[in-house]
Amino acid sequence: MSRRILAIVGVLLAATTTALVACSNPTEEEPSEEASGEDALIQGAQVPQLGVRIDRIGRPEITNFLIRDPRVKALYNADDSFAVPAENAAKYTAAFKTSLAMYDGYDGVADMKDETVTKLSKILVDDYLRIDLTKPCTGVSSTGYLDLERAELLGEASKSCGGRSPNEDAFDTLATLYTNGPAKLTPRIGDKVDTSTGIAGNTFPYLVKPHLLRAPPPVNP
């Protein structure tokens, strides 16, 4: 089981590394002055233009893990998360379904049926953090990330407020959901990086102490 988990994490990290390498090694082709539409968006990612949206701040690692086509990725990043055109949403849903089905099979078990993969894809296309203020939020180290999305997939009520706390290990949570589906919380799929080098404080604005004032980070066994 541990080898399977390490293999899954390795592929997830490889996706992130590929994205970083692509960003650090732009193509040598000069942008065309006549470029428009998706071509202009891709060129704009190399040389951002003032006033053009080139990324979103919603759920972490969406484009790195779920969108492979650079044209679709550029189109996705340029869209308003709260006003995605139906035609574009269909493209993103199709891309998400392909990637989620792939991650779901990494442990050798298809935990999610096609309708579950489709529903999760449509949920993730609405790329913003969900927070239910009628439910308890227990602090800066609570673990409610993707709880509302998981509850919707299972047809249950969430026990937490959802959102994403400053100290939460969101990567492990998303990797576990993508691989195990909404019903299996174990085995936990992770990257062995469980905390940052500093812990956020309990009072607003929840800042981390300067490096020289921090205690040494915990060492994973």
C-alpha positions in Angstrom: 0.0 0.0 0.0 2.8 2.4 0.9 4.4 1.9 -2.6 1.1 2.7 -4.2 0.7 5.9 -2.2 4.2 7.0 -3.0 3.5 6.3 -6.7 0.4 8.4 -6.6 2.1 11.3 -4.9 5.0 11.0 -7.3 2.6 11.5 -10.3 0.8 14.4 -8.6 4.1 16.1 -7.9 5.3 15.4 -11.5 2.3 17.3 -12.8 3.2 20.3 -10.6 6.9 20.1 -11.7 5.9 20.0 -15.4 3.8 23.1 -14.9 6.7 24.9 -13.2 9.2 23.9 -15.9 6.8 25.1 -18.6 6.5 28.4 -16.9 10.3 28.8 -16.5 11.1 27.8 -20.1 8.8 29.8 -22.5 8.9 29.0 -26.1 11.2 31.0 -28.4 8.4 31.9 -30.8 7.7 35.6 -30.8 4.0 36.6 -30.1 2.1 37.6 -33.1 0.6 41.1 -33.1 -2.5 39.6 -34.8 -3.0 37.0 -32.1 -6.5 36.9 -30.5 -8.7 34.7 -28.5 -7.1 31.7 -26.9 -3.8 32.3 -28.7 -3.6 35.7 -27.2 -4.3 34.3 -23.7 -1.4 31.8 -24.1 1.0 34.5 -25.2 -0.3 36.8 -22.4 0.8 34.1 -20.0 4.4 34.6 -21.2 4.2 38.4 -21.1 1.2 39.4 -18.9 -0.6 42.5 -20.0 -2.0 44.9 -17.4 -5.7 44.3 -16.7 -5.8 40.8 -18.2 -6.6 38.0 -15.7 -3.9 35.3 -15.9 -4.8 33.1 -12.9 -7.4 32.5 -10.3 -7.4 32.2 -6.5 -9.9 29.5 -5.7 -9.2 25.9 -4.9 -5.5 25.0 -5.0 -3.8 23.0 -7.8 -6.8 22.9 -10.1 -5.0 23.8 -13.3 -1.8 21.8 -12.4 -3.7 18.6 -11.7 -6.9 18.7 -13.7 -6.2 20.6 -17.0 -3.5 19.2 -19.4 -4.2 21.2 -22.5 -2.4 24.6 -22.2 -5.0 26.3 -24.3 -7.8 25.2 -22.0 -5.7 26.1 -19.0 -5.2 29.7 -20.3 -8.9 30.0 -21.1 -9.7 28.7 -17.6 -7.4 31.1 -15.8 -8.8 34.1 -17.8 -12.4 33.3 -16.8 -14.3 34.9 -13.9 -14.9 32.2 -11.4 -18.4 33.5 -10.7 -19.4 34.0 -14.3 -18.0 31.1 -16.4 -19.6 30.9 -19.9 -21.5 27.6 -20.4 -19.4 26.7 -23.5 -16.2 27.1 -21.5 -17.6 25.2 -18.5 -18.3 22.2 -20.7 -14.6 22.2 -21.8 -13.4 22.4 -18.2 -15.8 19.6 -17.1 -14.6 17.3 -19.8 -10.9 18.0 -18.9 -11.6 17.5 -15.2 -13.4 14.2 -15.9 -10.4 12.8 -17.8 -7.9 13.7 -15.1 -10.1 12.6 -12.1 -10.8 9.2 -13.7 -7.0 8.8 -14.2 -6.2 9.7 -10.5 -9.0 7.5 -9.3 -7.3 4.5 -10.9 -3.9 5.0 -9.5 -4.5 2.7 -6.5 -5.8 0.0 -8.8 -9.4 0.5 -7.6 -12.1 2.6 -9.4 -13.8 4.1 -6.3 -15.9 6.6 -8.2 -18.6 5.8 -10.7 -18.8 7.8 -13.9 -21.7 9.9 -12.5 -19.7 10.7 -9.4 -16.7 11.8 -11.5 -19.1 14.0 -13.6 -20.7 15.5 -10.5 -17.3 16.2 -8.9 -16.0 17.8 -12.1 -19.0 20.2 -12.3 -18.5 21.1 -8.6 -14.8 21.9 -9.1 -15.6 24.0 -12.2 -17.2 26.4 -9.8 -13.7 27.3 -8.6 -14.1 29.1 -5.2 -13.9 28.1 -1.6 -17.2 27.0 -0.1 -18.0 28.1 3.5 -21.1 27.3 5.5 -21.3 29.8 8.3 -24.0 27.8 10.0 -21.5 25.1 10.8 -18.6 25.3 13.3 -15.2 26.6 12.1 -12.8 25.4 14.8 -9.7 27.6 14.2 -6.6 28.1 12.1 -5.7 24.4 12.2 -9.2 22.9 11.4 -9.5 20.3 8.7 -12.6 21.2 6.8 -11.2 21.6 3.2 -13.5 20.0 0.6 -15.9 18.8 3.4 -18.9 20.6 1.7 -18.0 19.2 -1.7 -17.7 15.7 -0.3 -21.0 16.0 1.6 -22.8 17.0 -1.6 -21.4 14.0 -3.5 -22.5 11.7 -0.7 -25.9 13.4 -0.2 -25.1 14.2 3.4 -24.9 17.3 5.6 -21.4 18.5 6.3 -20.3 18.6 9.9 -17.8 21.4 9.4 -17.9 24.9 7.8 -15.6 23.8 4.9 -13.4 26.5 3.6 -9.6 26.2 4.1 -7.8 27.0 7.3 -4.3 28.6 7.2 -2.6 25.6 8.6 -4.5 22.9 6.8 -2.7 20.4 4.6 -4.9 21.0 1.6 -2.7 19.0 -0.8 -3.2 15.7 1.1 -7.0 16.4 1.3 -7.4 16.9 -2.5 -5.1 14.0 -3.3 -7.1 11.7 -1.1 -10.4 12.8 -2.6 -9.2 12.4 -6.2 -7.8 9.0 -5.5 -10.2 7.5 -3.0 -13.4 9.2 -3.9 -15.7 10.9 -1.4 -16.6 7.9 0.7 -13.0 6.7 1.6 -11.0 8.9 3.9 -8.3 6.3 4.3 -5.7 5.5 3.3 -4.7 9.2 3.4 -2.8 10.1 0.2 0.0 12.6 0.9 3.3 14.1 -0.1 4.9 13.7 3.4 5.0 17.5 3.8 2.4 17.9 6.5 3.1 21.4 7.7 4.9 24.5 6.7 8.0 25.7 8.5 5.8 28.1 10.5 2.4 27.9 12.0 -0.2 30.6 11.5 -1.3 32.5 14.7 -4.7 32.3 16.3 -5.6 36.0 15.9 -6.2 38.1 12.8 -4.4 38.5 10.4 -3.2 35.0 11.3 0.4 35.7 10.4 3.3 33.3 10.8 6.2 34.4 13.0 9.5 35.5 11.3 11.9 32.7 10.5 14.3 33.6 13.3 11.5 33.4 15.9 10.1 30.1 14.8 10.5 26.8 16.5 12.1 24.0 14.3 9.5 22.3 12.1 8.5 18.8 13.1 10.4 15.9 11.5 8.4 13.2 9.7 9.3 9.7 10.7 
